[in-house]
Amino acid sequence: MAVSSTHANTPIDICSRALILIGANTITSFEDGTTEALVSVNMYEDVARTALVNSRWRFATNQTELNLLTAPPTGRYDRAYQLPADYLMTHAATVNDNLIEYQLYGDKLFANTSSSDKVILDHTFRVDEVYWPSYFTIAVEYALATVFATSVARDTALAGLMNTQAQLTMTKARTLDSQQQTTRKLATSRFITNRRS
């Protein structure tokens, strides 16, 4: 009987593959009652969210029109806007494609805008694992393996090795992800003008 490999696209799959990397037992549920499951359920989401915000990943970046709240800020700003439920990190806020000054307070964005302005937020969001590209999934698996090597295997040398691999795979993932947009052209006119003068 042939065995086929599948890609990891759930938290359980990703944790299990990270556990395999350190030679530990896999899990079938966060409620397995094993040490592996206990560490997984307590650490997975924080590791995943940290990985999602450590770069401006193209697959986890979105634009959202923010909802204006009726209650204005207490001071210094004219308007308050609700951040999206899946929000993780802000990259920019714009009105009519122009960057605006803003400040985040809790789950709200404050800005000096008019009531008719449409504020667009460029942000990282908590994208579902099924949409993670394989290069990112592997990087998260190694990041988890670092945690598991410390807490499950209790092997500092193995944890060091997994941490090195996590950093390498995350660097490669950033390089691959950066190619997911139009290549920016270097403006050379100023250099050419200076060279000719």
N, C-alpha and C positions, 0 to 999 in steps of 0.2 A: 504494500500500500504506500503510495507516494504521499509525502508530507510537504505541504506548501507553506511558505512564509507569508505573513501578512504584515501590513504596516501598523504601527502603534498609533491609535487615534482616540484613545480614552485614557483618563487618569490611571485606571488600573493597569492597562497595557504598558503605559510609560513607566510606572513604578515597578512593574514586574521585570521589564527589560533592564532597568537600572539595578535591580537586585541581582539579576543574572550576571551583570558586569562585575559584581564583587563575589560571585559564587554563592549567593544566598538563595533561599527558597522563594519562589514567586508567590503572588497572592491572587486570589480570585475575587476578593471583595475587601473593602476597607474594614469590614466587620469580621474578618477571619479569626480574630482572637490571638494572632501570633504577634511576636515582636515586630516582624516585618510590616504587618498591617498597621500596628499601632504607630510606628514611626512614619509610615506612608501617609496615613490620614492626618497626622499632625503637621507634617512638613511640606506635603505636596503643593498645596495652593500658594504658599509663600514663595517657594522656589520657582514655581511657574510664573507668578506675577513679577518677581524680581527679574527673571529672564526676559519677560515681555517689555520691561521698561529700561533695560540696559542698553538699548539701541533704538533708533527710530525705524523699526521693522516695517517694511512696506505692507506686508500681509496683515499687520495689526494696527494700521493707521487708517483713520476715517475722518470725514468731515460731517459735522452735525450742526444744524441750526438750533441754537439754544432757546429755550423757553424763557420769556421774560416773566419774572415773578411780580406779583402785585405789591408786595411789601418792599419798599426801598431800603437800602442799607442805612444803618444808624448814622453814619457819617462818612465824609470824604469822597463818596461815590454816588452817582445819580441813580444807577440801575443795578439790579441783582438778577442773575440768570442761573437757572438750574443746570448743573452738570449732568451728562447722561449717566444712566444707571450702570453701564459697563465701562465707564471712564477709568483710566489708570494714570495718564499723564498728558499735560498740555504741551503742544508744540507752537501754536499760534492762535490768536483770536483776531478776526478781521470783520470789517464792515465795508461793503462795496469793494472787496478785494484789497482794502488798505488795512495794514496792521494797526491795532489799537492798543493802548495801554490798559492793563487789567491787573487785578489782584485776586487770588483765590482765597476764599474763606470757607473752610469745611467743604461741603459739597456744592458750593456756589461760586460763581464768577462775578465779581463786581467791576463795573466800568462806568466811565462818564460818556454815556450815549444818549440818544434821544429815544423816545418811546416808539418811534417808527423804524428805528434801525434794526436790521436783521444781523445778529451776531453769529458768525460762523466759526466754530471751533475745530481746529485741526488737532487730533489727539490720538494717543494710543488707547486701544480698548481691549477688554478681556475677550479675546477671540477664542472660540471653541476649538478644542484639540483636533477635531476632524479637519480643520482648515490650516493646521500647522504644516508648513513644508518639512520634508524629511530632514533637511540640514538643521532646522531649529529643534525638531524633536530629539535628534541625536544629542545635540548640545545640552538640552534639558535633562536627558537621561544621564549624561555624565555628571551634571551638576547634582542630581539626586544621588548618584552613586557615591559622590564625595560625602554626602550626609550619611548614607547607609554604611559606608566603610567605617565611619566614626561611631555611629550609634548601634549598628547591628553587628558588624564584624569586629568592632573595637580594635581596628588595625590602623595605626597612624601612618605607617609606610604606604599601605594601600590607599588611604585617604589622600595622601600627598600625590600619588600617581594619578588617582581619579581627578583630583583638582587640576593637575597639569593638563590632562586630557580635556577636561571641561573648558579650560581657558583656550586651548588650541581649537577645539571644535566650535566654540563660540566666535572666535576670530574668523574662522573660515565661513561660518554662517553669516556673519556681518558682510563679508566680502561678496558672497553669493547674493545676499539680499539687496545689496547696494546696486546690483545690476538690473533690478526690477523697475527701472524708470528710464526715461529718455536720457541719454548721455549728455551731460552738460558741456557746452562748447566753451573753451577758454577764450576770453576776449583778449585778442593779441594786438589790436589796433594801437594801443598806447605804446607797447613795446616796439612795434615796427616804426612808429613815428619817432621815438627816441633814438632808435638805431640809425635811422636815415638822417637825423639832424647832426 
